[in-house]
Amino acid sequence: METWQTILKDSITTSEDLKKHLGCDFIELPDVINQFPVRINSYILNQIRLHGHPIRAQYVPDVQEIQDTTCIPDPLGEEDLSKTPNLVHKYPDRVLFLVTGQCSAFCRFCTRKRKVGTERMAISKKAIDRSIEYIRSNPTIREVLISGGDPLHLPDSTIDRILTKLRSIPSVEIIRIGSRMPSSLPMRVTPQLVRMLSSHHPLYINTHFNHPAELTKESIRACTMLADAGIPVGCQTVLLRGINDNSKILAELFCKLLRIRVKPYYLFQGDLTRGTNHFRTTTKCGIQIMQELYGHISGMAIPIYALDAPGGKGKIPLTPNYLLQSGRDLVFRNFRGEVCSYPEPVDSF
Ligand SMILES: *Cc1c(COP(=O)(O)O)cnc(C)c1O
């Protein structure tokens, strides 16, 4: 069997390969991939051949990426909020710690599209150590979110070194890793990796699935291995126009994730990232989808629909409006549209 490293090394990265294996051929293709690199491994290629558009549109370059004049390079203001070049300290008790600029596959809708996979996101060992020292000297930080790029793109020994250093900081209670590997290169989840990760508990993993077609024998196996090692696995899905922007597809995805012990955590409204405008839906569409989910499927299967506000203002939860009238008697509608009321306690008035 091929190792994950070999699969990764043999990925499609050039215009010629895209043309040969995917029939991808338009005149601006070299311009697109010069700006926004491509990486498609054989596992994903196989998924594209089996399922077509919903997988293809996530990974295969499109001319619309360089025609986007609406969005901006760094909508979340991460560069401005950085304490060290690879640490974003936006919320009081937790930080986002970027440990690599590389991924096993480059999602076309990536929020850090401006730099992931390019030399603009080279992260040195020294930069990592400096960030760890920042965390050590700020004891209000109780949680570290390790992201990138994809942290599991790093060798086991490097990940182990970072986790060991973080675990030596008494104020760091929770470590969370964000990784798309379970869906983009599930062979990365090896018994050795899982054993190493589970020696750093409490450790959580948030992974990323966008479509039920991504739940394959291999990705299910990867998630099951993590869950069996006591690692709670969450999922951060991105709402993507023409890929998963309807409640039937998302209900199927979320219910199937729950069955493999992956808890849907966030459904993200598309960020305002340059090169991704063609993936954005309206928030009206997202709220309508949420309305079709609440009450109709298990609450456990329902993520928080959130918009990450431009300018680094943070995540804003978006929910359908159930409150029709406030005051002494609250009037609501329920998930079926029936009207009901609830009296507030008298002494609150
Ligand atoms: C999303 C995010 C977090 C984590 O937010 P949660 O709501 O706890 O998942 C932390 N820091 C930054 C900069 C983020 O963008």
The ligand as a MOL file (V3000), in Angstrom:
LIG
                    3D

  0  0  0     0  0            999 V3000
M  V30 BEGIN CTAB
M  V30 COUNTS 15 15 0 0 0
M  V30 BEGIN ATOM
M  V30 1 C -12.6260 30.8280 14.8490 0
M  V30 2 C -11.5410 31.3380 15.6550 0
M  V30 3 C -11.3540 30.8960 16.9550 0
M  V30 4 C -12.2270 29.8360 17.5980 0
M  V30 5 O -13.5290 30.2290 17.7970 0
M  V30 6 P -14.5480 29.1970 18.4410 0
M  V30 7 O -15.8570 29.9000 18.3640 0
M  V30 8 O -14.0790 28.9130 19.8320 0
M  V30 9 O -14.5140 27.9470 17.6040 0
M  V30 10 C -10.3090 31.4440 17.6760 0
M  V30 11 N -9.5050 32.3850 17.1550 0
M  V30 12 C -9.6740 32.8430 15.9060 0
M  V30 13 C -8.7730 33.9070 15.4110 0
M  V30 14 C -10.6970 32.3270 15.1030 0
M  V30 15 O -10.8510 32.7920 13.8560 0
M  V30 END ATOM
M  V30 BEGIN BOND
M  V30 1 1 1 2
M  V30 2 1 2 3
M  V30 3 2 2 14
M  V30 4 1 3 4
M  V30 5 2 3 10
M  V30 6 1 4 5
M  V30 7 1 5 6
M  V30 8 2 6 7
M  V30 9 1 6 8
M  V30 10 1 6 9
M  V30 11 1 10 11
M  V30 12 2 11 12
M  V30 13 1 12 13
M  V30 14 1 12 14
M  V30 15 1 14 15
M  V30 END BOND
M  V30 END CTAB
M  END
